Amino acid sequence: MRKRLIRLGAGAVLFAAAAAATYMRAFESQILEAAAFLIPYIIVGYKVIFKAVRNILNGKIFDENFLMAVASMGAFVVGDYPEAVAVMLFYQVGELFEDYAVGKSRKSIAQLMNIRPDYANLKTEKGVEKVSPEQVKVGDIIVIRPGEKVPLDGIVVSGHSTVDTAALTGESLPRDVSEGNEILSGCINLSGLIEVRTEKEFGQSTVSRILELVENATSQKAKTENFITRFAAVYTPAVVGAAVILAVIPPLVIEDAAFSDWAYRALNFLVVSCPCALVISVPLGFFGGLGAASKIGVLVKGSNYLEAAAHAEYVVMDKTGTLTKGVFEVEKVQPADAFKAGEDAETRKKELLRLAAAAESNSSHPISLSLRKAAEESFGFRTEDVQIKELTELAGHGVSAVIDGHKVLAGNHKLMDKEGLAFESPDEAGTVVYIAVDGVYAGYILIADQIKDDAIEAVSGLKGRGIITVMLTGDSRAAAESVGKKLGLDRVYSQLLPEDKVNRVCELLEEKSEKGKLMFVGDGINDAPVLARADVGVAMGGLGSDAAIEAADIVIMDDRPSKLLDLMKISKKTLAIVKQNIVFALGIKLLVLVLSAVGLASMWAAVFADVGVSIIAIINSMRALKVK
């Protein structure tokens, strides 16, 4: 950048000196005047001419370098030396602005690159060794000192600290972590020394996934970007052809028409025709939008998804982990009358809870975790104290296991219906786990979830934008309708299997308008098929499963559904900026093209129509980066 500034500065000074000498009629001959302007022209524009020649040799003729080289050289041929240098100088100034703007846009996303850890402190028999994060295996213990980046995802096994998660979530408030808490790579350890048992290899860790998403984000182009690329490919050759016709035909058919006059008009035509303002500002605007989203902890995998978010007509959401916290607590244990008859009520409840916790011992689902937690807190339940065999997951229904010699089924009402068992349904809202032992209904356990703090804000904000809000869940009708009523959702569908969710989304896709988009927001592994089927899939990245994040187009890193409103605001602002640039650039160019053709526009007007418009469009595009 410094070298470019020095080169352009030197060229500008020599250009000013030559222009002043011309004004004072200091040159004795036209050859000396041409030489005086040729020196700054070469200093400023040699790279453009070199690129134009190289591109022509490679078969790429009609680009901005070709247009600038032909126009400026043509101006020299017809004797307009100051205009020739001015075209090249101001074009280079425009390029400088472009590089600065792109660099500034990239900085916001490049900040994410700073989360890449340089090393990991691996605990070994010989002590603590500093190694590359790629060398750490699952199950290894790593030591993270205050001020260091967390290199891999894991569980804290020793120590207490606070961590800065701003790079992942956009939130500045530190989080406390202690023994047993999950910690994600990319955070910064702020206070105490902690030891972490790694849960994932570096390639599968949160930091790696984020970096991969960011690096690939610009490869998915929005429809507007693709249109501009196709438009420029047709527009530029067409304008070059028109310029040739403008230079050659009028002098042949119009009496007393001077070839130099029409050649000058054609050169103006070429300068104006350069589509730089569009080709630069439109991708830059989308890039700014991607950067703005990343600042608030929303990772968008491509500008096409950013554009689609602005056209959302339906927002379909999962319940658990998306609209609710996914932090379940056992609220009621209700044994059936026939279960352990003769025992006291407390013993019967403990036994029912013990069987349910044992059956769910191999699952990481929040409901399973809540059952085990309740059993541990109630009577010190430990999985190793129970004989568990033939543990089988029944997709969409529950689990089956042989526990201490008894066949135990734990799951939803569909599992009971499938087994032909009569069961009792509670009146209270919540998730119900039904238990059967040796083919006999044994009772149920009621588990309640909590609505996220910002879920009501998210739903009311979406409805305020005229978006239809829908919830799909595999939970019971009572629990689903309770949540739907509290949040004010437009539609609620409950008791759905994964394939039922896909079918519902397909039905909703048929309802939306041709230009409208359906956005699905989920977090579980069973949401992956729906995320992939929706027009725009949004995954909760903080607690969401790897499969959901991989299938999604957008990832919300802090699991807050209200970030959807921020995302849509950024999306609409980005599209507005892009449209402003397109209308402004084409309008000014069209006006000056017409004026050039009729001989009312000078080369200076042409320079403004190209470089000036480009700079204004670039500055406008940079507004997309700003987030309140």
ZADREN-625324 format. One record per residue (C-alpha): residue in three letters; z negated, y, x. Coordinates in steps of 0.25 Angstrom, whole numbers, plus 2048, in hexadecimal, padded with zeros to 3 digits. Example, Ala and Ser with C-alpha at 12.3 -4.5 7.8 and 13.67 -1.06 7.14 Angstrom:
# residues 2
Ala7E17EE831 Ser7E37FC837 
***
This chain:
# residues 628
Met800800800 Arg7FD80A80B Lys80A807812 Arg811809805 Leu80A816803 Ile80D81B811 Arg81C817810 Leu81D81E802 Gly81682A807 Ala81F82C813 Gly82B82A80B Ala826834801 Val82383E80C Leu83183D812 Phe83883D804 Ala83084A801 Ala83585080F Ala84384C80C Ala8438527FE Ala83D85F803 Ala84886080E Thr85285E803 Tyr84C8697FB Met84D872807 Arg85B86E80A Ala85686A818 Phe86085F81A Glu86D863821 Ser87585781B Gln87484D810 Ile87384181A Leu866847820 Glu861849812 Ala86483B80E Ala85D83681B Ala85183E818 Phe84F83780A Leu854829810 Ile848828819 Pro83D82980E Tyr846821805 Ile84681580F Ile837817812 Val833816803 Gly83E80D7FE Tyr842803809 Lys8397F8802 Val8407FA7F5 Ile84E7F97FB Phe84A7EC803 Lys8447E67F6 Ala8517E97EE Val85A7E37F9 Arg8517D77FA Asn8517D57EB Ile8607D67EA Leu8627CB7F4 Asn8587C37EC Gly8607C57DF Lys8567CE7D9 Ile85E7DB7D7 Phe8597E37CC Asp84B7E77CF Glu8447F47D2 Asn8477F47E1 Phe8567F37DE Leu8557FE7D4 Met84E8087DD Ala8568047E9 Val8638077E2 Ala85F8137DB Ser85981A7E8 Met8658167F0 Gly86E81B7E6 Ala8678287E6 Phe8698297F5 Val8788267F3 Val87A8317E8 Gly87283B7F1 Asp86583C7E9 Tyr85C8397F5 Pro84F83F7F0 Glu8508367E3 Ala85482A7EC Val84782B7F3 Ala83F82F7E7 Val8438237DF Met83E81A7EB Leu8328217EE Phe82D8227DF Tyr8318137DD Gln82880F7E9 Val81D8187E3 Gly81E8117D6 Glu81D8037DE Leu8118087E4 Phe80A80B7D7 Glu80E7FE7D2 Asp8087F67DE Tyr7FB7FF7DC Ala7FA7FC7CD Val7FD7ED7CF Gly7F27ED7DA Lys7E87F37D1 Ser7EB7EA7C6 Arg7EA7DE7CF Lys7DC7E37D4 Ser7D67E07C7 Ile7DA7D27C7 Ala7D97D17D6 Gln7CA7D47D4 Leu7C97C67CE Met7CF7C07DB Asn7C27C57E1 Ile7BA7BA7DA Arg7C17B07E3 Pro7B67AA7EB Asp7B87AA7FA Tyr7AE79E7FD Ala7A37957F8 Asn7967927FE Leu7967837FD Lys78877C7FE Thr789770807 Glu78076780F Lys78176F81B Gly77E77C813 Val78778780C Glu795788811 Lys79F79380E Val7AC78C809 Ser7B878F801 Pro7B678D7F2 Glu7C17837F1 Gln7B977A7FA Val7AD7797F0 Lys7AD76D7E7 Val7A876B7D9 Gly7997687DA Asp79776F7E7 Ile78B7797E8 Ile78F7877ED Val7867937F0 Ile7897A17EB Arg7827AC7F2 Pro7807BA7EC Gly78D7C27EC Glu7967B67ED Lys7A17B27E4 Val79F7A57DC Pro7AA79C7E2 Leu7AA7917D7 Asp7A578E7C9 Gly7987867C9 Ile78A7847C4 Val77E78C7CA Val7757817D0 Ser76B78A7D7 Gly7677997D7 His7687A57CE Ser7727B17CF Thr77A7BB7C7 Val7897BB7C8 Asp7947C57C6 Thr79F7C07BD Ala7A77CC7BC Ala7B37C77C3 Leu7B47BB7B8 Thr7AF7C27AB Gly7B17D17AD Glu7A27D27AA Ser7997DA7B4 Leu78C7D47AF Pro7877CA7B9 Arg7837BC7B4 Asp7767B47B8 Val7787A67BD Ser76E79C7C0 Glu76D78D7C2 Gly7757857B8 Asn77E7917B5 Glu78D7907B7 Ile79379A7C0 Leu7A279D7C2 Ser7AA7A07CE Gly7AE7AE7D0 Cys7A17B47CD Ile7997BC7D7 Asn78A7B77DA Leu7827C47DA Ser7737C17DD Gly76E7B37E0 Leu7727A77E8 Ile77779C7E0 Glu77C78D7E2 Val7877887D9 Arg78D77A7D6 Thr79C77B7D5 Glu7A27777C8 Lys7B17797CB Glu7B97797D7 Phe7BF7877DC Gly7CD7857D6 Gln7C67827C8 Ser7BC78D7C9 Thr7BB79A7C0 Val7BF7A37CC Ser7CC79A7CF Arg7D079A7C0 Ile7CF7A97BF Leu7D77AC7CC Glu7E27A27C7 Leu7E27A97BA Val7E37B77C0 Glu7EE7B37CA Asn7F77AD7C0 Ala7F47B87B5 Thr8017C07B9 Ser80A7B47B8 Gln80A7B37A9 Lys8127C07A4 Ala8107C7797 Lys81C7C878D Thr81E7D6790 Glu81E7D479F Asn8297C979E Phe8317D3795 Ile8307DE79F Thr8357D47AA Arg8417CF7A2 Phe8447DE79E Ala8447E27AC Ala84D7D77B0 Val8587DB7A6 Tyr8557EA7A6 Thr8577ED7B5 Pro8657E77B7 Ala8697EE7AA Val8657FB7AE Val86B7F97BC Gly8787F67B5 Ala8778027AC Ala87580B7B9 Val8818057C0 Ile8898087B3 Leu8838167B2 Ala8878197C1 Val8968137C0 Ile89B8157B2 Pro8998247AE Pro8A08297BB Leu8AC8217B8 Val8AD8257A9 Ile8A88337A9 Glu8B083E7AE Asp8AA8467BA Ala89E83D7BA Ala89883C7C8 Phe89582E7CE Ser8898347D5 Asp88383A7C8 Trp88482D7C1 Ala87F8257CD Tyr87382D7CD Arg87082B7BE Ala87281C7C1 Leu86881C7CC Asn85E8237C3 Phe8618187B9 Leu85D80E7C3 Val8508147C7 Val84C8167B9 Ser8508077B5 Cys8468017BF Pro83C7F97B6 Cys8307FB7BF Ala8278017B5 Leu8297F57AC Val8297EA7B6 Ile81D7F07BD Ser8147F57B2 Val8157EA7A7 Pro8107DF7B0 Leu8067E97B6 Gly8007EC7A9 Phe7FE7DD7A5 Phe7F87DB7B3 Gly7EE7E77B0 Gly7EB7E07A3 Leu7E87D37AA Gly7DF7DA7B4 Ala7D87E27A9 Ala7D57D47A2 Ser7D07CE7AF Lys7C67DA7B1 Ile7BF7D67A4 Gly7BE7C77A7 Val7CB7C379F Leu7D57BB7A7 Val7E37BB7A1 Lys7ED7B17A7 Gly7F97B97A5 Ser7FE7C679F Asn8057BF794 Tyr7F77BB78E Leu7F27C9790 Glu7FE7CE787 Ala7FB7C377D Ala7ED7C777B Ala7F17D4776 His7F97CD76A Ala7ED7C3766 Glu7ED7C1757 Tyr7E47B5757 Val7D87B3760 Val7D37A575E Met7C67A1765 Asp7BE795768 Lys7AF796764 Thr7A678F76E Gly7A679777B Thr7B07A1776 Leu7A97A876A Thr79C7A176D Lys7947A077A Gly79579177A Val78679177D Phe781787773 Glu77378476F Val76E778767 Glu76877E75A Lys765772752 Val764763755 Gln76475B747 Pro76374C748 Ala76874373C Asp75D73D734 Ala76172F738 Phe761733747 Lys75472D74E Ala74D72C741 Gly73E72B743 Glu73D73474F Asp73874274E Ala74174D74C Glu74075375A Thr743746761 Arg74F744758 Lys75575175B Lys75374F76A Glu75A74276A Leu766747762 Leu76775376C Arg765749778 Leu771740773 Ala77A74D770 Ala77775277E Ala77A745785 Ala78774377D Glu78B751782 Ser786750790 Asn79474F796 Ser79A75C78F Ser79A76A794 His79C770786 Pro79277A782 Ile78D772776 Ser78B766780 Leu78376F789 Ser77B77577E Leu77776777A Arg773763788 Lys76B77078A Ala76376E77D Ala760760780 Glu75B76478E Glu75376F789 Ser74D76777E Phe74975A785 Gly74E75A793 Phe75B752790 Arg76274D79D Thr77074679C Glu76C73C7A7 Asp76073779E Val76A732794 Gln774726795 Ile78272C791 Lys78E723790 Glu79C72378A Leu79C733789 Thr7A9737782 Glu7AD74477D Leu7B4744770 Ala7BE750770 Gly7BB75A764 His7B075175F Gly7A474F769 Val79F744772 Ser79C736772 Ala79272F77C Val78972377D Ile77B728780 Asp76F71F783 Gly77771477C His77A71B76F Lys78872176C Val787730769 Leu791739763 Ala78F748764 Gly79975275E Asn79F75A753 His7A0756744 Lys7AE750747 Leu7A8746750 Met79E742744 Asp7AA74173B Lys7B2739744 Glu7A772F745 Gly7A572F736 Leu796733737 Ala78F73B72C Phe788748732 Glu78075472F Ser786762731 Pro77D76E733 Asp77E77B72B Glu77B783738 Ala787789740 Gly78978474D Thr78F778755 Val78A76B751 Val78A75E759 Tyr789752751 Ile782745757 Ala784736753 Val77D72B75A Asp78371C759 Gly78C72074D Val781727745 Tyr780736743 Ala77473B74B Gly77374A748 Tyr77975774D Ile776763757 Leu779771753 Ile77D77A75E Ala77F78975D Asp788792766 Gln7877A1767 Ile7927AB765 Lys7967B3771 Asp7917C2772 Asp79F7C8771 Ala7A57BE768 Ile7A47C775B Glu7A97D3763 Ala7B57CB768 Val7B97C6759 Ser7B77D3753 Gly7BF7DA75E Leu7CA7D075C Lys7CA7D174D Gly7CA7E074E Arg7D87DF756 Gly7DD7D774A Ile7DC7C9751 Ile7D97BD749 Thr7CD7B674F Val7CC7A674D Met7C179C753 Leu7C578E755 Thr7B9784759 Gly7B5776759 Asp7A8779754 Ser7A2777745 Arg7A777F73A Ala799785738 Ala79878A746 Ala7A678F747 Glu7A579773A Ser79779D73E Val79D7A274B Gly7AA7A7744 Lys7A27AE739 Lys7997B5744 Leu7A57BA74C Gly7AE7BE740 Leu7BA7B4744 Asp7C67B473B Arg7C77A573B Val7BF799740 Tyr7C378B742 Ser7B9780745 Gln7B7771749 Leu7C4771751 Leu7C876775B Pro7D076D767 Glu7DD769760 Asp7D9770754 Lys7D777D75B Val7E577C761 Asn7EB779752 Arg7E378574D Val7E978E758 Cys7F7789755 Glu7F578D746 Leu7F079B74A Leu7FC79C754 Glu80579A748 Glu7FD7A6740 Lys7FF7B174A Ser80A7BA74B Glu8167B8755 Lys8117C275F Gly8027C075C Lys7FA7B7766 Leu7EF7AD764 Met7E47AD76E Phe7DA7A276F Val7CC7A3776 Gly7C579777A Asp7BC791785 Gly7BB782784 Ile7C477778A Asn7C877377B Asp7CD78177A Ala7D877F785 Pro7E377A77C Val7E1786772 Leu7E179077E Ala7EE78A783 Arg7F478A774 Ala7F0799771 Asp7F97A5775 Val7EE7AA77D Gly7E27A1781 Val7D57A8786 Ala7CA79F78D Met7BC7A378F Gly7BB7A279E Gly7AC7A37A1 Leu7A879679A Gly7B5791796 Ser7BB78479A Asp7C57837A5 Ala7CF77D79C Ala7CE788792 Ile7CF79279D Glu7DC78B7A3 Ala7E278B795 Ala7DF799792 Asp7E87A6794 Ile7DC7AF795 Val7CE7AD79A Ile7C27B5797 Met7B87B37A2 Asp7AB7B779C Asp7AD7AF78E Arg7AC7BC786 Pro7B57BC77A Ser7B57CB779 Lys7BD7CB785 Leu7C97C877C Leu7C87D6777 Asp7C97DC785 Leu7D57D3788 Met7DC7D777C Lys7D97E677F Ile7DF7E478D Ser7EB7DD788 Lys7EF7E777E Lys7EC7F2788 Thr7F57EB792 Leu8007E9788 Ala8007F8784 Ile8017FC793 Val80D7F3795 Lys8147F8789 Gln81180678C Asn81880479A Ile8247FD794 Val82780878A Phe824813794 Ala82C80D79F Leu83880A796 Gly83881778F Ile83882079B Lys8438177A2 Leu84C817796 Leu84B826795 Val84E8297A4 Leu85981E7A4 Val860826799 Leu85E8337A0 Ser86382D7AD Ala86F8287A6 Val8738367A1 Gly86F83D7AE Leu8638447A9 Ala85983D7B2 Ser85783E7C1 Met8538347CB Trp84583A7CA Ala8448377BB Ala8498297BE Val83E8277C9 Phe83482B7BF Ala8398227B4 Asp8388177BE Val82C8197C8 Gly8248237BF Val82581A7B3 Ser82180E7BC Ile8158167C1 Ile81081A7B3 Ala81280C7AD Ile80A8067B9 Ile7FF8107B7 Asn7FF80D7A8 Ser7FE7FE7AB Met7F27FF7B4 Arg7EA8047A7 Ala7EA7F57A3 Leu7E07F27AE Lys7D67FB7A8 Val7CB7F47A0 Lys7C07FC799 
***
